[in-house]
Amino acid sequence: MMKKSLIALFVLVNISFGQTLELSSTVISDNEKFITSRFMGFIKSVHVSEGSMVKKGQILYAIDSTEIDNKKQQALLSVQMYENQYQTMKRNYERYKRLFEKGLVSKFDVEQLELGTKNLEDMVTISKSQVKEVENQYKYLTIKAPNDGVIIKKNIKAGEMAIPGMPALVLTDLSSLKITAEISESDLYKVKLKDEVKVSIPSLNYETQGRIESIIPSSNPMTHKFMIKVSFTPNVKVYPGMYAKVFIEVK
């Protein structure tokens, strides 16, 4: 009788206080950016290294402007050439208009000069817009940080070729930290979005509260585990990659 009473008491305690699910986890940044250049060119200078803390707008690296300088020079020469042709054509057109009024030239000649003048005027406008387009490219030669963060990977050196689409740097935002953990398929029913959890970072001897922000519905076919993301607001210096623990109270 005593044994049955103890078993009943044990079950009652478990039901009343619930269980704690402990998950090994990792700190990540939810805002990690791959920094690349828009134009190809030789890297003139690199201003950061791995581990550098950067501010939004800070220059990360710069690309040599020689190629764009040449394009700008060619565009300026085109403007000058079309401008000279336009002024010459315009003077001839004005002169032929006066001659036409005196009946010395045909209307066809005047119309041809008028058309040529208009075409050259358009070419001047187009070539000037090309100059502006080239000048606009200069701002892409200086690559700046899109937000505050830390450089966690650097794939470039001064003198190397910057290739569009190839990651030169990886920038991690320390203000957008999350904790990821894997939960077994058999325990998945015990958690839901917005659940409050306890977060622990053993290396810092730090504990705080967190909240389940997402449950990734893509099971690992080998381990039959799902990933959860936990948001938290640390008041100590926490970095991506740190080992953490998540404690979930299961009622």
C-alpha positions as CSV (number, residue, x, y, z in Angstrom):
1,M,0.0,0.0,0.0
2,M,2.9,2.3,0.9
3,K,4.6,1.6,-2.4
4,K,1.5,2.4,-4.4
5,S,1.2,5.7,-2.5
6,L,4.8,6.7,-3.3
7,I,4.3,5.9,-7.0
8,A,1.1,8.0,-7.1
9,L,2.9,10.8,-5.4
10,F,5.8,10.7,-7.9
11,V,3.4,10.8,-10.8
12,L,1.5,13.7,-9.2
13,V,4.8,15.7,-8.7
14,N,5.8,15.1,-12.3
15,I,2.4,16.2,-13.6
16,S,2.4,19.3,-11.4
17,F,5.9,20.5,-11.9
18,G,6.5,19.2,-15.4
19,Q,9.9,18.3,-17.0
20,T,12.8,20.4,-18.2
21,L,14.0,19.7,-21.8
22,E,17.7,20.6,-22.1
23,L,19.0,21.2,-25.7
24,S,22.6,21.8,-26.7
25,S,22.7,24.8,-29.0
26,T,24.8,27.4,-30.7
27,V,24.8,31.2,-30.9
28,I,24.4,32.5,-34.5
29,S,23.8,35.9,-36.2
30,D,20.4,36.2,-37.9
31,N,21.9,38.9,-40.2
32,E,25.0,37.6,-41.9
33,K,26.0,39.3,-45.1
34,F,28.4,38.3,-47.9
35,I,30.2,41.4,-49.1
36,T,31.1,41.5,-52.8
37,S,31.9,44.1,-55.4
38,R,29.7,45.2,-58.3
39,F,32.6,45.7,-60.7
40,M,35.7,43.8,-61.6
41,G,39.0,45.4,-60.9
42,F,42.2,45.2,-58.9
43,I,41.9,45.7,-55.2
44,K,43.7,48.9,-54.2
45,S,43.5,48.6,-50.4
46,V,41.8,46.6,-47.7
47,H,41.0,48.3,-44.5
48,V,39.8,45.4,-42.3
49,S,40.9,42.0,-41.2
50,E,39.1,39.0,-39.6
51,G,37.8,40.0,-36.2
52,S,37.6,43.7,-37.1
53,M,34.6,45.5,-35.5
54,V,33.1,47.9,-38.1
55,K,30.4,50.6,-38.2
56,K,27.8,51.2,-40.8
57,G,29.3,53.2,-43.7
58,Q,32.9,52.3,-42.8
59,I,35.1,51.7,-45.8
60,L,36.0,48.0,-46.0
61,Y,38.1,47.9,-49.2
62,A,38.6,49.9,-52.4
63,I,39.0,49.0,-56.0
64,D,41.4,50.7,-58.4
65,S,39.7,53.2,-60.7
66,T,41.9,53.0,-63.8
67,E,39.4,51.1,-65.9
68,I,36.6,53.6,-65.1
69,D,39.0,56.5,-65.5
70,N,39.5,55.3,-69.1
71,K,35.8,54.8,-69.7
72,K,35.2,58.4,-68.4
73,Q,37.9,59.8,-70.7
74,Q,36.4,58.1,-73.7
75,A,32.9,59.3,-72.8
76,L,34.2,62.9,-72.4
77,L,35.8,62.7,-75.8
78,S,32.6,61.5,-77.3
79,V,30.8,64.5,-75.8
80,Q,33.3,66.9,-77.2
81,M,33.2,65.3,-80.7
82,Y,29.4,65.3,-80.9
83,E,29.3,68.8,-79.5
84,N,31.7,70.1,-82.2
85,Q,29.7,68.3,-84.9
86,Y,26.4,69.7,-83.6
87,Q,27.7,73.3,-83.5
88,T,29.0,73.0,-87.1
89,M,25.7,71.4,-88.3
90,K,23.7,74.0,-86.4
91,R,25.5,76.9,-88.1
92,N,25.0,75.3,-91.5
93,Y,21.4,74.8,-90.8
94,E,20.9,78.5,-89.8
95,R,22.8,79.6,-92.9
96,Y,20.7,77.4,-95.2
97,K,17.5,78.7,-93.6
98,R,18.5,82.2,-94.6
99,L,19.4,81.1,-98.1
100,F,16.1,79.3,-98.4
101,E,14.3,82.5,-97.6
102,K,16.1,84.1,-100.5
103,G,15.3,81.1,-102.8
104,L,18.9,80.1,-103.2
105,V,18.6,76.5,-101.8
106,S,15.9,73.9,-101.9
107,K,13.6,73.0,-99.0
108,F,14.9,69.5,-99.1
109,D,18.5,70.7,-98.2
110,V,17.1,72.7,-95.3
111,E,15.1,69.7,-94.0
112,Q,18.1,67.4,-94.2
113,L,20.3,69.9,-92.2
114,E,17.5,70.3,-89.7
115,L,17.3,66.5,-89.3
116,G,21.0,66.2,-89.0
117,T,21.1,68.9,-86.4
118,K,18.4,67.2,-84.3
119,N,20.2,63.9,-84.5
120,L,23.5,65.4,-83.3
121,E,21.7,67.2,-80.5
122,D,20.4,63.9,-79.4
123,M,23.8,62.3,-79.6
124,V,25.2,65.1,-77.4
125,T,22.5,64.4,-74.8
126,I,23.2,60.6,-74.9
127,S,26.9,61.0,-74.6
128,K,26.5,63.4,-71.6
129,S,24.3,60.8,-69.9
130,Q,27.0,58.2,-70.5
131,V,29.5,60.4,-68.7
132,K,27.1,60.6,-65.8
133,E,26.6,56.8,-65.8
134,V,30.4,56.3,-65.7
135,E,30.9,58.8,-63.0
136,N,28.1,57.0,-61.0
137,Q,30.3,53.9,-61.0
138,Y,33.0,55.5,-58.9
139,K,30.8,55.0,-55.8
140,Y,30.9,51.3,-56.3
141,L,34.7,51.2,-56.1
142,T,34.6,52.0,-52.4
143,I,32.9,49.1,-50.6
144,K,31.3,50.1,-47.3
145,A,29.8,48.2,-44.4
146,P,26.0,48.0,-44.8
147,N,25.6,47.8,-41.0
148,D,27.5,47.5,-37.7
149,G,29.1,44.1,-37.1
150,V,32.2,42.0,-37.1
151,I,34.2,40.6,-40.0
152,I,34.3,36.9,-39.6
153,K,35.9,35.9,-42.9
154,K,38.2,37.7,-45.3
155,N,38.9,36.3,-48.8
156,I,40.8,39.2,-50.4
157,K,44.2,41.0,-50.4
158,A,45.4,44.2,-51.9
159,G,46.6,43.6,-55.5
160,E,44.2,40.7,-56.2
161,M,41.3,40.9,-58.6
162,A,37.8,41.7,-57.2
163,I,35.3,39.5,-59.0
164,P,31.6,40.4,-58.9
165,G,29.5,37.8,-57.1
166,M,32.4,36.3,-55.3
167,P,32.3,36.9,-51.5
168,A,35.2,39.1,-50.5
169,L,34.2,39.5,-46.8
170,V,31.6,38.0,-44.5
171,L,30.0,40.5,-42.1
172,T,28.1,39.3,-39.0
173,D,25.6,41.6,-37.2
174,L,26.1,41.3,-33.4
175,S,22.9,43.1,-32.7
176,S,20.8,40.3,-34.3
177,L,21.8,37.2,-32.4
178,K,19.8,34.1,-32.2
179,I,20.3,30.6,-30.7
180,T,19.7,27.5,-32.8
181,A,19.1,24.1,-31.3
182,E,18.0,20.7,-32.6
183,I,15.1,19.0,-31.1
184,S,14.2,15.4,-31.6
185,E,11.1,14.4,-33.5
186,S,9.7,12.7,-30.4
187,D,10.0,16.0,-28.4
188,L,8.7,18.3,-31.1
189,Y,5.1,18.2,-29.8
190,K,6.3,19.6,-26.5
191,V,7.3,23.0,-27.9
192,K,5.4,25.7,-29.8
193,L,6.1,29.2,-31.2
194,K,6.5,32.0,-28.7
195,D,7.2,29.6,-25.8
196,E,9.4,31.2,-23.1
197,V,12.7,29.3,-22.5
198,K,15.8,29.7,-20.4
199,V,19.0,30.3,-22.2
200,S,22.5,29.6,-20.7
201,I,25.9,30.4,-22.1
202,P,28.3,28.3,-19.9
203,S,31.6,30.0,-21.0
204,L,30.2,33.4,-19.8
205,N,28.4,31.9,-16.8
206,Y,25.4,33.8,-18.2
207,E,21.7,33.0,-18.1
208,T,18.7,34.9,-19.5
209,Q,15.3,34.4,-20.9
210,G,14.5,33.7,-24.6
211,R,11.6,33.0,-26.8
212,I,11.1,30.4,-29.6
213,E,10.9,32.4,-32.8
214,S,10.8,29.7,-35.4
215,I,10.6,25.9,-35.8
216,I,12.1,24.8,-39.0
217,P,9.8,22.1,-40.5
218,S,12.6,20.3,-42.3
219,S,13.6,17.1,-40.5
220,N,17.1,15.7,-40.8
221,P,16.5,12.3,-42.4
222,M,19.5,10.8,-40.6
223,T,18.8,12.1,-37.1
224,H,15.1,12.8,-37.3
225,K,15.6,16.2,-35.6
226,F,14.2,19.6,-36.2
227,M,15.8,23.0,-35.8
228,I,14.4,25.7,-33.6
229,K,15.5,29.4,-33.3
230,V,15.4,31.2,-30.1
231,S,15.6,35.0,-29.8
232,F,17.2,36.6,-26.7
233,T,18.6,40.0,-25.7
234,P,22.1,39.6,-24.1
235,N,23.5,42.2,-21.7
236,V,27.0,40.8,-21.9
237,K,29.3,40.4,-24.9
238,V,28.1,37.3,-26.8
239,Y,29.5,36.2,-30.1
240,P,28.3,33.9,-32.9
241,G,29.7,30.4,-32.5
242,M,29.5,30.3,-28.7
243,Y,28.1,27.1,-27.1
244,A,24.8,27.6,-25.4
245,K,22.1,25.6,-23.8
246,V,18.3,26.0,-24.0
247,F,16.0,24.8,-21.2
248,I,12.4,24.3,-22.0
249,E,9.9,23.7,-19.3
250,V,7.5,21.0,-20.4
251,K,4.2,21.0,-18.4
